[in-house]
Amino acid sequence: MHPKIAISRRLRSTPWTSRLQQQGVKGFTVYNHMLLPTEFESVEADYWHLCEHVQVWDVGAERQVEIIGPDASKLVQWMTPRDITKTVVGQCVYLPLADENGKLINDPVGLKLDDQHWWLSVADSDVWLWAKGLATGAKLDVTICEPEVWPLAVQGPKAETLMARVFGDAVKDIRFFRFAKLDYQGHAFIVARSGWSKQGGFEVYVDDATQGQALYDDLFAQGEDLNVGPGCPNLIERLESGLLSYGNDMDFSHSPLESGLGGFLHLDADLDSLSMAALRRERDAGPTKKIVGLVVPAPYGELPIAERPFSSRHDDDCNFIGSQVWSPRYKHQLASAMISSDLLVDDTITIDMLDGSQVEARITSIPFDFAALDIEAAD
C-alpha cells in the first residue's frame, strides 16, 4: 500500500495537475509547497523517452520571486556573490544565493526583465520571505511577491521542432539562457531556451492559466508525430548530466564553494554582496568539505548506497549521499556525495550499501566524465 498525498490549498496544484492525472502520472513530490510530478511510465522508461523524443513538463513548482523597483538590481546583487552588473535584459543567469555566513540559500535562474524588474526562478525554499526581510531591513525601494506564474518546460532532442510549430520560427533565434516574448493566440509568453535537462529545450513562463492549458493541449496535438509525451525532471538524466538539486545534493548547511559552484562566484570583484566576506575567508582557508560524484559498477551498483556510506575525519556533513540512481546507459550506480576535502578525486574507497554489504566505489568530479572514467555507454 502506497501512502497518498492529500491535495489542499496548503499544497498547491498547477493549471495542469488534472491533465497529468489523466495522463497517468504515478507520483508527485512536494516542491515549494506545490505538486511536482516525478514519474509517468517508470523512471527508466521516462529517461529513454526524454533522451530520444520530446516531453512536456509541468514545472509550475519552480516559483518566481518577483523583485520590482529602483533598488531591484541592488537587492539581487546583495543576495548573490555572482556579479550581475553586466547582465542584460533578456538574459537568464544562474545565481547562487548565500547568506551573511556564506551558506547557500538557493540557486535560482535569474531573469532580467528590465533594469528594475527581476524574476528569480527558485529551487525548493522560501526565497521570497528572505528577500522581503532583507529589503525591509535595508529599507530598499522594491516590491517583492510570488506572482501567479507557472513554468512549462519542453525538453528533448525534438523540442525545437515542436516549439517552432506552436510559436513559429522565431523560437529558433533564442540563444541558450536567453528569453524572448513570443505570441501564442494573442497572448505574449516569456519563452527561454533553458530547462533542467541536458537534452535541449525551452521553458515557457505561463502567466495565464486558461491560455496555459490551451498551450499544453496544443503541444500534445502538434507533437503527436514526434512521439511527444508527458514528463518531469528525470533523476537518471539529471545525475548523468551533473545537474545538482538544492535540498538533495546540497542545502543551507553548505556553502557555494563546498557545493562546487565556485566558478559562478566573483569573489575578487568589488560587489556589495551579503556573503562576500564570509566566502572570501572560506576560500582563503580552504573548504573542509566538497561535493563529488561516486560510481559503483555492476553487479553491486544496482543496490542503493547507504545514506551514510563511509567514515569521515570531519563532521557528519562530510559524510552523506545526496542523490543516487542506477544508470541503464552506463551500467553504474551514480551518486553525489558531500565528503571531506582531503579525500581525492580518483581515490577508490570502501562504502556501505543499504543491505549492509561493502563495495569499492570511485570518487569522481561532477559532472561525471565517463570517457575519463573509462566507462562506455551500453549499446
C-alpha angles and dihedrals in degrees: 000000000000122000116245132225112230109221115217140142087277089060104043127212125208133234088269103045094103090049091052090053090051089050092055105257108185101196147013134198127201114251123169088348089301139103116265117182117234107181143014116171094357134310091258096043090047089050095055091045091052092050094048108032137008134287136194113220128199100216095158086134088076092094123202121232102206117206117185131173146064091297096045096110090041091057094045090050090049089055097050135049089212116100109247097172093104096044109121131210108274094032129119117212131186107236123191105203118209137178132229090281093053094253121146115255097175142321108229132167108246120215117200105211094173138331092284100031129074136169118202108201097206139204120227108312138084097263094156091064091051091047092050091050093051093046093047094047093048093041092233120177099241141114116221128192145141102248123206095263123138119190117221115197128207108196138173139065092293095048097105092050091053095044092050090055091054103035102022132245092303087084089068090063094061108106124218111287092009129109139203137186109252129184122244116178092330096316123105113225126188106241120191130187095232142093144151097276136067093228093090128252151122142272122219115204101217113204098168117061096202094048089044091057091049089050092050092052092045092053090057094044094050095041100052094109089047090059091245114187141173115269147158139205103308121219095210095050092041095054094041087053094046095240109157125217119216108229093028109047096024135358145177091303090066133067126229088251093054089046094058094252098120091115090066095052128088101202095160094053123101096247131153094229125151094222100041100101095046093047093048090054091049093048092050094047094040124243115273093217139030141189117249141161127253125205124195118185129222137307092029095036093074088068118084117254116239115257090240099038105171142006120270134207089218135047126311093265087073093060116059141101115235110186126353138177142160111254111219089192098053100025094229135109107247123201143164117228137183106222143167113286092234092065107093134223110256091029114133113222138180113246135182120246123212092257091057097258122128124226139171117261130183122229112226139172122258124270091049113243099209094180092054089047089053090236113144126203115251117250 
